Amino acid sequence: MQHNIKLTISYDGTRYHGWQSQKQIENTIQNRLETMLTRYIGEEISLSASGRTDAGVHALAQVANFHTSQDVDLEQLRNAFYEYLPQDIVVTDICEVDSRFHARLSAVSKRYRYRIWNSPQLDVFQRNYVWQLPDLLDVSAMRQAAEYLTGTHDFLSFCSLKRMKKSSVRTVTDIAITERKIPYGKELLLDFTGNGFLYNMVRILTGTLVEVGQGKRLPGEMPDILKARKRQAAGMTAPPMGLMLMEVHYKMPDTP
């Protein structure tokens, strides 16, 4: 009998080359998990994730699943994760799910958060988790620009891939920008919710909104950027450390 096991995973991506296993690069999140699972379960394990995160990007609730013919005691497996995984990777939930469940294909929406430390006073302890910008940004202008980017659009201008084999149309249901007071400035939380995101899309959206906040672009330029369907039309790619995958939503029930 085949079992389908769903994992919810938190990780600090600072020292990893992203989620996805790569040839000749062992230090990825997927590789660490698959190596541990293969040794523990005693058969080759292949993980499917809700999506890939880049080098330096973090996850609060990445979702992955794997199939196994072995009867696995989930509580013992939970303990094994704590014992054998490094401290910057934690499996926060584990359960058996319906055989049709697929971490990526069954997902209906995701929420990413990008953190900007907007203060001339830098914070040494936050440097791996925020983009530190000393000059204060115009948040009102950024929110105006975000309204143009919400909805169903062709986001090819906000993708780093030079060639797209599939459609670059995505629906971004919400871009929320929240301010928090910090010493000598503010922290900005940019939350992006949508049915899917292209390669580097959230980081390019963030970089473009920051350029609006810096006065380098006007909010009203966003429709023209979307229409251009060229990477050069959009703004910079924000650095990876400020980005975190917050949650993935599914319609399919967890129980098998």
Salt bridges, closest charged atoms under 4 A:
ASP12 OD1 - HIS58 ND1 3.33
ASP54 OD2 - ARG203 NH1 3.04
ASP71 OD1 - HIS3 NE2 2.69
GLU75 OE1 - ARG78 NE 3.59
ASP88 OD2 - ARG15 NE 2.57
GLU96 OE2 - HIS3 ND1 2.86
ASP98 OD1 - ARG100 NE 2.85
ASP154 OD2 - ARG229 NE 2.62
GLU179 OE2 - ARG143 NH2 3.64
GLU179 OE1 - LYS186 NZ 3.67
GLU187 OE2 - ARG115 NE 2.51
GLU187 OE1 - ARG180 NH1 3.94
ASP191 OD1 - ARG111 NH1 2.73
ASP191 OD1 - ARG113 NE 3.02
GLU211 OE1 - ARG217 NE 2.56
GLU221 OE1 - ARG217 NH1 3.97
GLU247 OE2 - ARG111 NE 2.66
GLU247 OE1 - HIS249 NE2 3.39
ASP254 OD1 - LYS6 NZ 3.01
